[in-house]
Each structure stands twice: as C-alpha cells, then as structure tokens.
Amino acid sequence: MLKVACRWPGQDSHPQLWVWVYFENNTNLLFLDVQGYHGIEEEVFLSLPVIVGENGINAVFNQKLDEDEVYKIKKSGSTLREIIDNISI
C-alpha cells in the first residue's frame, strides 16, 4: 500500500520538516539523522535503507561497508555538517 506521511516543527521531538512516500513494510530509502551510524559523529541527515510500517520506521539497515566506504560516508557527513553550519539565513 502506498502511503504519504509528513511531520512539521512541534509535532514531535524533532523540529525538522520531513516528508516521505513509502510502501508499507517494504524497504525504502529515507533521509534520517545518521549520527551514530557508520561512525558519523555529526548530526546530519543522509539516506539509509529502512523498513517503514504503519507507525513509522520499524528498522534501519546498518549496511556492511568496507574501510573506503566508511571513510567516504564519514567525509560526506562532515562536509554536509560544515556546509550547514556555514549557512547564514
């Protein structure tokens, strides 16, 4: 079944706006806070494979990455965090 969900600031403990389209109980790619995954220390949102059910995320797949892939995803997270921190609105 195709579902669409949306959250906005103040609706839950996460103040970010996010929207996703998913097929219930199937593997989907979803942007989420990946702090703690693959050694990423920064709070940054990247796309990871997840299983989404009726009540939200049921599981996040912690992929097996080789050393080069871990280095690249950590570098990507650091670069995105640096860009976000330097944005002035």
Secondary structure per residue as TSV (DSSP state, phi and psi in degrees):
chain	resnum	aa	ss	phi	psi
A	1	M	-	360.0	132.4
A	2	L	E	-82.6	129.8
A	3	K	E	-131.6	155.2
A	4	V	E	-128.4	136.8
A	5	A	E	-134.6	152.5
A	6	C	E	-145.8	140.5
A	7	R	E	-127.1	153.0
A	8	W	-	-137.4	166.4
A	9	P	T	-51.6	134.4
A	10	G	T	91.1	-11.4
A	11	Q	S	-77.4	-31.0
A	12	D	S	-146.6	-165.3
A	13	S	S	-73.3	-10.5
A	14	H	-	-104.2	119.6
A	15	P	-	-80.1	1.1
A	16	Q	S	-80.9	150.1
A	17	L	-	-85.7	130.8
A	18	W	E	-149.5	145.2
A	19	V	E	-135.3	141.7
A	20	W	E	-144.2	153.0
A	21	V	E	-116.7	130.6
A	22	Y	E	-146.5	159.8
A	23	F	E	-102.3	120.2
A	24	E	T	-57.0	133.3
A	25	N	T	61.5	26.2
A	26	N	S	-118.1	164.5
A	27	T	E	-74.9	131.4
A	28	N	E	-134.4	157.9
A	29	L	E	-96.2	130.4
A	30	L	E	-139.1	135.1
A	31	F	E	-76.3	125.1
A	32	L	E	-146.9	165.6
A	33	D	E	-66.1	115.3
A	34	V	-	-100.2	12.7
A	35	Q	T	-57.4	124.2
A	36	G	T	99.5	-17.9
A	37	Y	G	-88.4	134.7
A	38	H	G	55.7	28.7
A	39	G	G	78.4	12.2
A	40	I	-	-75.0	123.6
A	41	E	-	-95.6	-22.7
A	42	E	S	-84.5	152.9
A	43	E	-	-81.2	107.2
A	44	V	-	-150.1	150.4
A	45	F	E	-103.4	123.7
A	46	L	E	-131.5	166.8
A	47	S	E	-88.3	127.1
A	48	L	E	-131.0	152.2
A	49	P	E	-73.6	133.0
A	50	V	E	-138.3	162.2
A	51	I	E	-107.5	122.9
A	52	V	E	-109.8	130.7
A	53	G	E	-117.4	-166.4
A	54	E	T	-58.7	-33.2
A	55	N	T	-104.7	16.2
A	56	G	E	115.6	-150.6
A	57	I	E	-74.3	123.7
A	58	N	E	-90.9	-33.8
A	59	A	E	-157.5	144.4
A	60	V	E	-112.7	127.7
A	61	F	-	-81.4	120.6
A	62	N	-	-93.5	91.2
A	63	Q	-	-61.1	149.5
A	64	K	-	-82.6	117.0
A	65	L	-	-117.1	146.5
A	66	D	-	-81.4	174.1
A	67	E	H	-57.3	-41.0
A	68	D	H	-65.7	-41.1
A	69	E	H	-66.7	-40.1
A	70	V	H	-62.3	-44.6
A	71	Y	H	-58.2	-45.8
A	72	K	H	-67.1	-40.8
A	73	I	H	-70.8	-36.3
A	74	K	H	-65.8	-40.3
A	75	K	H	-64.9	-41.9
A	76	S	H	-60.8	-45.5
A	77	G	H	-61.5	-42.9
A	78	S	H	-64.4	-42.8
A	79	T	H	-63.9	-45.6
A	80	L	H	-62.8	-42.2
A	81	R	H	-62.6	-41.2
A	82	E	H	-63.2	-43.0
A	83	I	H	-63.0	-46.1
A	84	I	H	-60.7	-43.5
A	85	D	H	-66.2	-23.8
A	86	N	T	-96.2	1.1
A	87	I	-	-77.6	129.3
A	88	S	-	-116.6	124.2
A	89	I	-	-114.1	360.0
